[in-house]
Amino acid sequence: MPEVAGPADIQTLDNFIGGRWVQAHASEFFDVHNPAVGAVIGRTPMSTAPDVDAAVRAATEAFPAWRNTPVNARAQVLYRFKALLEQHFESLARTVTTEHGKTLDESRGSVRRGIECVEVACGAPSLMQGSALEDIATGIDCHVVRQPLGVCAAIAPFNFPAMVPMWFLPFAVVTGNTFLLKPSEQVPLSQRRMIDLLQQAGLPPGVVNLVNGGRDVVNAICDHPGIRAVSFVGSTAVAKHVYQRATHAGKRVQALGGAKNFVVVMPDADLDRAIGAIAESFYGCAGERCLAGSMLVPVGDVHVTARDRMVAAARALKVGDGTEPGVTMGPVISAAHRARVVGYIEKGVAEGARLLVDGRQTRVVDRPNGYFVGPTVFDEVSARMAIGHDEIFGPVASICPVRTLEEAIALAQSHPNANATSIFTSSGKSAREFAKHAPASMVGVNIGVAAPMAYFPFGGAKDSFFGDLKAHGRDGIEFYTDKKVTISRWF
């Protein structure tokens, strides 16, 4: 059994401003928990607008020298950072599991994804290249270069504390911007460690700053006139708030919101191969991810078979502390979130859905204070029910059978969110029609979690994304740079 921090070991987090860890101007603190045991392992300061202002001033002061640092030299810092992330890979993964609750294998996967983003950003000397054309008119040439924006900021969610910040930070920094990161107050420990590694990689003071906090810090970031661009990941309601408030203040914004992801199973699907991927889609990371399957949509007579296999897969999962061997699903993030997920299960029962596997009954004997909800399966769910419409963000699978592929596509099209979706089929025609007409921006064909690699754009559509340019890949380079056009004539 892993050791649990005692009161004397509980750390109050600092902010990182101008190359130093400094105490926040905070009168309130948020308790950080290990969700598998329910114990407090840290205290997040609820920083204020003056803390944000101090970070922006430090980033503004650092910007001219960093902007004038050759791009290949900026990339070398990221190469060293990547090497340090590899060196501390296991320790980072364990920190993610400790503060979030996901299994060690899931944490390892998320740290690996973060490292891949750093690796892609190292290609900035090529990715930042502009274009040119001589003689656009007699004796006149034109060329385009990419230039950094200035101070940029990211507001990170609780569900991927090591990965999501890397969707933004390396791309912003390597393109010559300076940066302010706000971790979720629930999971600040992984990002503290990553800042330490950036320091060791030789990043100059002020280039990256970190301010802990909650709503007040978010609003201060949106409002601050010294911040040029804001990246956000979280719920649709907050994503919309950040987008509207920050764009009103004249900023460039990419705000990734919530999801209700539909997983369609056709009668010709190879269920022997598919069911593992489908179950992992719904229950991986305890369902706390924006690409998690939420609605299982069996088409036609595959309903009963798909339902029974989903029930068997859910019952086969071992729920417990993610640091323990053999555990395949950890807790949800907090007691409050557990109550929220349980509340949705109760709504599903009240609204007439058929409860086949009840996660409310799950108990972990050696972790009686952990925030556990077991895998849950509902059948005969309709889009009118709360569990068929709302983002639950927990290990709840809702089965909604339909007669045809057209009905499945229409079901997805009717929902306001459109983040990710998948189809399982042996038919190229069905796969093509689904990929063409599904409203989500990330589509999987016989893939349970349609997560683009770091060199492709990541982001949804409709109420799942607010903005124009998405996360990482070439969109990351585009988002953090401005294209300057120079037209020249020499006499």
N, C-alpha and C positions, 0 to 999 in steps of 0.2 A: 504493500500500500504506500503510495507516494506521501511524502511529508507535507503537512498543511502548515502554512505560515501562522505563527502565533502573533498576538498583539504587538510584541516588541519588533516583529519582522515586517510589519505592515508599512509600506513605503508611501509617503505622500509625493506624488509626481511633481516635477518641475516643468517649466516651459524652457524651450531652447531658443534663445534669441541672440543674434550676433556672435555665434560661435561658442556660447556659454549656457550652461544650465542655470536658470534663474528662478527665484521664487515668484509665483503668480500673485497678482493683486486680487486675492479671493477671500471671501468671508464664508463661502459655502463649499462643501466638498461632496463628491459622489463616491460611494463605496464600490470598489471593483471586486467582484466575486469570482471564485472558482466555481462554475456552475455544477460541476460534478459532486462537490461536497458541500456547497452552500456557504463556504467560509470567505471572509473578507481577506483579500490579498493585496489591496492597494487603495489609495485614495486619490481621486482625480480632482484637482482644483477647478472650480467653476470660474474661470478667468473672465475678465471684463473687457470692455472696449479699449481702455488704456493699454492692456496687454497686447491686443491686436495692433494698436497703433505703434507700440514699441517694436513689434516684429516687422511691421511694414517699413518703419524708418530704417531698421537694420538692413532689410532687403533692398531698400532704395539706395542706401549708401554703397552696398556691395555690387549693385547692378552695373555701373559703368565699367569697372575693371573686369567683371565676369563676362559682360557682353563683348569686350574687346579681346578676351582670351580666345585664341584660335580654336575652331571647333574640334580639331583633332586632339588638342590638349584637354578640352572639356570631356571628350570621349574617353581619354585615358583615365580620368578620375572614375568614370563609370566602370571601366575595365577592372580597376582595382577594387571598386565596390562589389562587383560581381564575384571576384575571387574571394573576398571576405564573406559574402553571403554563402558561397559554396563551403567555405571553411567552417562556418557556424550553422550549417544547414540543420542538423539534428537539434541543436539547442533552440534555434528559432522555431522549429516545428513544435517542440515541446512547450515553448512559451505560448504559441497560438492555442494549443490544446488546453493549457492551464487556464487561460483567461476567457476562452470562447467555449470549449467543451467538445468540439469535434474530435474524431478519433485521430490518432497520430498519423495514420496513412492519409487521411483527408487533409490534415495540416501539412504533411509533406507535399502533397499534390499542390496545395495553394502556394506554398513557398516556392516550389518549382515554377509555377506560373508567373510569380513575381519576378524571379530571376530571368525568365525568358523575356519579360518586358525590358529589363535592364539590357539584356543582350541585343535586342532589336534597336534600342535607343543608341547603342554604341555605333550603329551604322549611320549616325547623323552626317558625317562628312559626305556621304552619298545622298542620303535622304533629303538633306537641306539644299542640294544643288538647285540653282535656278535655271533660266533659259535665256537665249539671246538670238537676235536676228540682225544681220547687217543689211544696210541699204533698204530699210523700210520705205525710204524715199531717197532721192539722189543725195548721197553723202551723209545720210542720217542713219544711225544705228540705234537699236533698242535692246536693253537687257533687263532681266528680272532677277532680283536676289531676295532671299528670305531673311528677315530680321526679327529678333526677339521682341516681345511686346513690352516687357518690364517686369513688374511684380505680379506673380500669379499665385492662386490659392486653390487648395483642394480640401473638401469636407468629406471625410471617409466614414463608411458605415461600420457596424459592429460585426458583420458576419464573415468578413475576410480581412482581418487586421494586418496581415503581411502582404497580401496580394493586391488589393484594390489601390492602396497608395502608390504602388508601382505601376499602375495603369497610367499615372499622371506624372509623378515626380521625375523619373528619369528623362522623359520626353521634354518636360518643361526646362529642366536644368541643362540638358545637353544642347538645346537650341539657344541657350544664352540668357534665359530668364532667371530671375531669383524667385524664391518659393516660400510659401507659408502653408503648413500642413496642420489641419485640425483632426486629430483622431476622434473616434467615438469615445465618449466618456466611459463606456462600458469595457473597452478593450485597449487601453493606452500602452500596455507593456511591450508588445511586439514592435510598435513604431518607435518607442524610446530606444530599443536595442538597435534598430536600423539606423537611427540618427547617429548613434555612437560609431557604427561601422562606417557611415559616410565621413565622419570626422577622421577616422583612421585612414580612409582612402585619400585624404588630402584635400577635401573640399574646403575652399576658403570660407572664413567666417562671414555669416550673413547671407550666404547663397541659399541655404535651406534653414528655415526656422519652424518651430513647432509651438503651437498654442493649444493647451488643453481647455476643455469647457463644453458648454451646451448651447442652448438657444441663443444666448446673448452673444457668444462668439460667432455663431453662424450669421446673425444679423449684422454684426460689426464688419464681418468680411464682405457681406453683400453691399454694405453702405460705404465702405472706406474708399475715398477718392484716389488713393494711391495704388489700389489693386486693379489690374487691367483685365484679368480673366479669372473665372471661377469654375472649378469642376466639382461635381457632386454625385454621390450615389446614396440612395435611400428610398424611402416610400414615395409614392406618387404625390401625396399631399405636400410633403416637404420639398420634393423636387420642383413642383410647380411654384411653391413659395419662393424658393431660391432663384429660380429662373426669372420670375416676374420682378422680384425685388432687385436682383443684381443687374438685370438688363435695364431696368428703370434708372439705375445709377450709371448706365453707360458702359457696362462691362460685357465682354464676350463670355458666354455661358454654355456649358454642356452639363445637363442635369439628367442623370439616369434614374428612373423611377421604378415603381412596383411592377408586378407581373401576375398573370393568371395563365399559366402555360398548359396548353392542350397537347396531349400525347395520343395520337390516333393509331389504332391497331386494325389493320385490314384482315379479312378472312384468310388471305394468302400469306400472312406474316409467318416467319419461322420462329415460333414461340420458344422452341428449345434454346435458340440463341438470343432471343429478344428479351425474355423475361428478366434476366439478370440486369440488363441495361435499364429496363423500365423501372424495376424496383429501386435501383441505385439513383435513378433520376428523382424519384419521389422521396426517398428516405435518406439519401446522402446528406451529410451535414445537418441531420435532423430536419430536413426540409427548409432550412434557413438560408436559402440562396435564391437569387433572382432568376436563375435558370432551372429551378426545381420543377419537376412535373407536379401538376396540381389536379388537372382533370384528365382522367383516363377515358378515352372515347373509343370503345370497341364498335366496329361497324358490322351490322348484320349478325350472322349466326356465330361469330367468334366471341360474342358477349360472355356466354357461360364459361367457356374455356379460359378466356383471359381473366375473368373475375376469379375463378377458382385458383388459377396460378398466382394471381396477385395476392390473394389471401394466404396462400402457402408461403410465398416469399416474405410477406410481412411477418408471419409467425416465426419464420426461421431466423430473423434478426436477433442478435444478442445486444440488449440495451445495457449500458453501464458507463463507467469512467473511461473516457477515451484513451487514457494512458495505459489501460490494462490490456494484456494480450487477449485476443479472441473477441473483443468488443467490436461490434459492427455499427452501432449507432450510439452517440453520446446524448447528453442533455440538451435542452434549449437554453438560451442565454441567461434567463433570470426567472425569479419566482413570478414576477408580473407577467412575463411573456408566457410562462406555463399556464397561468390562469386564463390568459387570452385564448390560447389554443384549446384548452379544455372548454372554455365558453363556446367556441365554435363547434366542438363536438356535440355539446348539449343543444346548440341551435339546430344542428343537423338532425338529431333525434326528434326534436320538437316539430321540425318542418316536414317530417315524414320520410326522410331518407332511411334506407335500410342499413343499420350498423352491423358489419360483419366481423370486424376486429376492433376492439375497444382499447385504445391506448391509455385511457384514464386508469385502467386497472394495473398498469405496469408498476412494479416496485423493484428497486435495486437494494438488496438486503444490506450490503456493506456500505451503501451510500444513502442512508435514510433521509438526509437533508438536501440531496441533489435535486435539480430542477428537471426531472425526467417526465417525458410523455412518450408512451410507446407508439409504434407504428399503428396507424388507424386506417381502416378501409370502410368506406360507405359505398353502397350500390343504389341504383335508381335515384340518382341525383339529377336535379334539373337546374338550369341556369338561373331560375327565379329564386332558388334557395340561397341563403347567405353563404353556405359552404360552396355553392356552385358559382358564386359571383365574386366574393371578396377574396383578397389575398390573405391567406391564413398565416403563411410563413412558418409552417410547422409540419410535422410528419403525418399529414392527413391526405389520403388519396380518395378522390371522389370519382366514382364510375358513372358515366353518363352515356348509356348505349344509344346509338342512332342506326338508321336503316341504310344510309348510303354515304359515300364519301362527300357528296355535295352537301348533305346535312351537317357533316362534321366540319367542313370548311365554313359553312354559314354560322355554325355555333361559335367558331373562333372569331369570325368577322363581326359578330354581334357584341363582342366584349370590348370595353373601352381600352383595356391593356393589350399590348401586342409585343411582348418581349422576345420569347423564344417558343418554338413549337417543334414537334417531331412526328414523323409517320413511320410505322413499321409495316413493310410490304415487300413482296417479291415482284411487284409489277412496276416496270419503268413508267408506264402511262400514268398509274396512280401517283407515283412519286413526283412526276413532272407536273401534273395538275395541282397537286398539293403545294409544291414549292412555288408555283406560279401565283396561286390565288390566296395562300395563307397570308394573313395581314402582318405577322411578326417579321422582324428584320433578321432574325437568326433562326434558320430552319435546319432540322436534322432529318436525314433519311437513314433509317435503321441506326440512328445515334440517339441515345437517351438524353444527353446533355449537349445541346448545340452551342458549345463554348468556342468561339473563334480563337485561333492561335494569336500570339502577340503581334504578328505582322499583318493581321487583318483587323478591320474595325469591329468594335464591340459596342452594341447599343440597340435599343428596341425602337418601336414606332408607337404612334398614337399617344396614349397617356403613360407609356413606359419610357418616353424620352422627350426631353424639351431641349431644343437646340438644333444645330445644323451639322456640326462635326462631332463624330463619336470618339470613343476612347481608343487608345493605343493604335499601333500600325501607322500607316501614312496619315490617317486622320489626326493622330496625335501631333505629328510634325506640323500639319496644316493649322491645327487649333492654336498652337503656341507660337506661331510666327505670322508676320505680316509680309505680304509680297510687295516689294517696292520696285516700281518700274522707272528706269532712267532712259530718256531719249536724248541722244547726243549728236551734235554736229560740230565739227572742228574746221576752222578756216585756216 
